[in-house]
Amino acid sequence: MKRSHPLVFPTSQVYWFMAGLVLVYLVVAVCLAPAGIYLVSRGFVTAFLRYHAAPVILLLGVPCGIYLMAWRASDVFAWMVSPRVFEWDVTGFQVGDTRVAWRDITELVEHYDLDRVVLRHRTGRYKLRLNLWRDSERLYEVMLERVVPPLLRRVEEEVAAGEEVAFGPVRLSSEGLTYKRRLMRWEDIESIRIQNEHDQGVSSREVIIDADGKTRKIDESKIVNAPVLLAYLSGRLAG
């Protein structure tokens, strides 16, 4: 049985898009004023040029505006060209002409600050922009339910066979975790937890590892298959 999630407009990014558009428009308007083309009033241009930060805004306004629109508000452009429905069933998901089987997904990387998950599969990758789809929390849960268990079984088999498994900057083995070339043995690991951070309007999530009297913080977006790693660690430490 197929389930579907309709496309929704990313209203949370409209503010970034409008801020970038205003910056670009302001710089263009001021630059065109000497040629007698006034996109804003002459009085506004005169007052703006007297402002002490005007040179900085004129120099950086366009690149900053493009950054805000193309990066911070990129989901607005993605919404314009995206198919209208995200469909999934027990075998995989389909968006427009893109069809991916759950069993073919080999890696997932979460970008908490952008509300998206990058799924790598056997023939490429798919960027799942969660805030573009209605009931995104359920969609995220479905993705974890279908992708994490088979990847976790594979990790358990590899570790049991004496192999070392890489999760980006973190490496997992039967001895413990290795981060920045330092091994944290299982008996020295006291706790592992997730901590949300919010700094200057940007949200992020970190994996906090307390081991051997020291605390290590790792940006979750740099960890490949972070939910798989956390699932393994939860079972290992609980045992």
NORLIN-V954748 format. One record per helix or strand. SS is the DSSP state (alpha for helix, beta for strand). FROM is the first residue (numbers start at 1). TO is the last residue. Records with the same first field share a line. If there is no record, write none. Layout:
SS=FROM-TO ; FROM-TO
This chain:
beta=3-7 ; 85-88 ; 92-95 ; 98-101 ; 105-111 ; 116-121 ; 124-129 ; 133-133 ; 165-167 ; 170-172 ; 176-179 ; 182-185 ; 189-199 ; 202-211 ; 214-219
alpha=11-33 ; 42-50 ; 54-72 ; 74-81 ; 102-104 ; 112-114 ; 130-132 ; 136-160 ; 186-188 ; 220-222 ; 226-238
